[in-house]
Amino acid sequence: METQTLANHYARCTALASSHYENFPVGRLVPEEIRPHVHAVYAFARTADDIADEGYTDEDALTESARLAQMHRFQELLESCLANQSIPESHQWIFHPLADTIKRFDLPPRLFRDLLSAFEQDIIKRRYQDFTEVTDYCRRSANPIGRLVLYLHGYREEKLHLLSDQICTGLQLANFWQDVSVDLKKDRIYLPLDEMGNYQVTIENLKTCEATQSYQDLLQFQVERTWTFFRNGESLTHHLKDLLRWEIRMTWLGGTTILKKIKSQSYDTLSHRPQLSKFDMLCLLPYAWLTK
């Protein structure tokens, strides 16, 4: 491929990343030489996530069968990319930079396959029987991103990747408890059904958007358990250097601040969605720098 063509594809990935950084823990502050590769990974993940949620159009969300067909096609394109086979022109801007990034950094293909399996699951699975099912989803939806970021920064030690897994799972769980009301609108419930039963919380209760004492107790249990993941992964920053160390610390603080906000509103995430404001982020900056 012509160097300029590949550069143009990378530029398109960067444009996408610059406009949509949500759900991507790290990527704003990275060394210039790896920034395009971070953006290539982001473009791949962002596009697949969009298929799972809305499809490619700006109109009403596509039907489940249409989104599933698009996801299967995207999975086929990934396999073509990994096998160095031709890619349709419409998707070259994603998969040509991705193939180049995978080759340059020797990235494990399973991480990309895991991501797509999680996105496909979001299309077809809307209930989770127990916490094991929830954390298995986190293993494939969140943990690969953290591992890929470490690979791109040159960190290949498994012990560091395991610490990253803890933080990424914590982030995904915090997002679930933060977004209970948002996910309900998509008919998705990530609260484990068996634990909902233990706390006598029904799906009908959730749909009323009224946080009963039982719901608050259930959320408190989830939040306290999620803290364990963040604590288990907190030492990761001690092994990192430069901006990545600082940004991972900011990511950790952002996730744990969400947990604190959930607690501060008495674990009611049905009537009000807690979120980080720009002021919150500004307050975290000096703390992240001093405690990294």
N, C-alpha and C positions, 0 to 999 in steps of 0.2 A: 504494500500500500504506500502511496505517496506520503511523504512526511507531512506536507501541508494539509492533506486530507485528514490524517490522523489528528493533527493539531486542531483542526476545525471541530472534529468530533469531541475532543477533550474540552474545547471551549464551550460546547453546548452542554456538556455534563456540568461544567463549572457554573454556567448560567442557571441551570436547574438547582444546583446546590445552594447558590447564593440567594435564591428566592424562597427556598423551602428547607430550613434546617431542623424542623421539628422531628422528633423521634430519632435523631442521629446524635449520639452522645458527644462525639468529638469531631471537629472538622473546621471550626472557625479559625483557629490559630495553629497552623502546622508549618513546618519548614517549607519554603517555596519549592524545593526540588521534589517533594512528595505530594504537594497540594493537588495537582491534577489527578493523581492516582486515588487519593481519598475521594475526590469528586466523582471519579469513575465508579467506584464502589457504591457511593451514595446514589448515583443516577440509576444504577441497576436495582438497588433495594427500594428506592422511592417509587420507581415505575411499577415494580411488582406489587408493592403495597397498594398503589392506586388501583391496580387491577382487582385486587381482593376487595377493595371498598367501593369503588365507583366504576371501574372500567376506564376507557380512554376518553369518554365524552364529557362535556360540561353540562349535559342534560341530566335527566333523572338517572339514578343508578341502574346499571344493566341488570338483567335477570341473573339469577344464580347460575343457570346453565350457560349463559353467555360469558359470564366472568370465569367460570370454570374452564370453558373452552379456551379463553384467552390465556389463562394461567398455564394450561397444558402446552399451549403453543410457546409460551415464554420459556417453559422448562425444556422444550425441544431446542429452542434457540440457544439456551445455555449449553446443552450437550454438544451442539454444533460448534459453539465457541470453544469449548474445552477440547474438542477433537480437531480444532483448526480447520473446520469446514466453512463453506461459504455462508454468508449471512445476508438475508434480504436487505435491500437498500434502506427500507423504512426503519430498520433496527440497527443499522451499522453504527450509528452515533452512540449507541449504548454498548454494543458487544465488541466492537473493535478496540475501544479504549480498555474495556474490561479484559479482553484477551491479552493485550499488551501489558497491563498491570499484573495480571496473574503470572505471566511469564517472567517479568522483570523481578518480581518479589517472591516467586515460587510459593504462591498462595495455595492452600489446600482446597481442592474442588468441593470437598464435602461441606465446607462452610457455606458455599453458595447454594448447594443443593438443600441444606438444612433450612436456609432462609426461605426458599421457595416452597418447601414442604409446609412450613408454618403459615405462609401466606395462603396456600391452598386450603389449609385447615380452617382459616378464618372464613372461607367461603362456605364450607360444608358443615362445620361443627360450631354449635352455638351454646352448648352446655358442657360443663366439666364436672364429672362425678366426684372427684376428690383432688386433694392438693398435689398428688403425684402427677395427675394429668396436667394440672396447671403448670407445674415446674418443668414438665417435659416440653410443653409449648414454649416456655421461656428459654429453655436450652437451645431451641431451634430458631426462635424469633429475635432474641436479644443477644444471647451470648456470642453468636458468630460475629456480630458487629464489633464488639469489644476485642475479640481475638484478631480480627482483620486489622483494626487500628494498631494493635501492638505489632503485628507482622510488618505493617507498612512503616513503622518507626524503627524496625530492626530488632524487636524483642521477640525471640522465639522460644524462650524457656517456658516449659509447661507449668512450672510453679506460678509464674506470673499470669499465665492464661487462666489458671484456676482461680486466682484472686479476682481477675477481671470478670470471670463468670459470676462470682458472687455479687459484684457491684451491678452487673447488667441484669441479672435476675431480680435484684432488689429494685432497680429502676423500673423494670417491666411490671413488677407487682405493685409498686407505688402508683404507677400509671393506671393499673386496673382499679385500685381502690379510689383513686381520684376521679375516675371516669365511669363509675357505675351507672350514673344517669345517662351519660352520653352513649355508652355501649347498649343500654336498654333500647334506645331508639333504633339500633341496628339489630335488635333481637339477639344480642350477645350478652351472656352472663358468665363472667370469669370467677365469681365466687363459687367455691366447691359446693356442690349440691348436698353432699353428706353433712358438711359443716353448717350449711343453712338449716338443715333438718335438726341438727343438734341445738341450734339457737332458736328454733321454731320461727324461722323466717321463710316465707313462701315467695314464689315468683309473683303472685298476685300482690303481696305486700310491697315488693319492689316497685311494681307498676303504679302504685298509688303515689309514689315519690314522697311519702311521709316517713321520716326516720323514727321508727318505734324504738323503744328501749332495747328490744331484742336485736334490731338491726345495728344499733350503736354498739352493743356488746360484741356482735359478730365482727364489725369493722375494727373494733379495738383489738380483738384477737388477731386479725389479719395484719394490722399495722405493727403490733408488737413482734409478731413473727418475722415480718419483713425487715425490721431493724436488725435482726440477726444476720441477714445476708449482707447488709451494709457494713456491719461491724466486722464480719469475717473477711471482707475484701478491702477494708480501710487501709491496710498496710501496703497496698499496691504502689501508692505514690512514693513510698520510701525507696523503691527500686527503679524509679523512672527519673529522667533528666529533663531539664529545660522546660519548654512550654508544655510538653505533654504532661509532665508531672503536675504543673499548675492547673491545666485544663481538666485532668482527671479528678483533681481535688475539687474543682468547681462543680463537676458533674456529681460527685459524691455529696457535696453540700446541697446541691439543688434537689437531689432525690430525697435526702433526709429532711430538708426543709418542707417539702410537700407532706411528709409524714407528720411533721410538727403542726402544720396547718390543719391537717385532718383532725388531729387531736384537739387543737384549739377551738374547732367548731363542733366539739362533742361528737366526733365521728359521724356527723351527718353529711354525707356526700350525695344524698338524694335531692335535697332542696337547693344545695349550693355547691358548685364545683370549686374546690380550692385550686389556686394556681399561683405561679411565681410572677410577680410584677417586675417591671424594670427597676423599681426602687429596691425590691428584694435582692435582685442580682447585683446592684451596686453595693448593697450592704455586705454581700457575701465576698466581693472581690478582695478587700483588704484581709479579711479573715482567711481566705484561701491562701493568700500569699504568705501570711505569717505562720500558718499551721501546716504548710505542705511538707 
